[in-house]
């Protein structure tokens, strides 16, 4: 069960990080990195 959940999360993140990061409220810097605040 845990493996299936991890796969689902991985696919979700891959889709949005590659194609629609703005839908998650993310913006890439010029270096193609996302700034993460702690």
GISUL-V435082 format. One record per backbone hydrogen bond with DSSP energy under -1.0 kcal/mol. CO is the residue of the C=O (numbers start at 0). NH is the residue of the N-H. Records with the same first field share a line. If there is no record, write none. Layout:
CO->NH ; NH
This chain:
0->4
1->5
2->6
3->7
4->8
5->9
6->10
7->11
8->12
9->13
10->14
11->15
12->16
13->17
14->18
19->22
20->23 ; 25
21->24
28->31
32->28
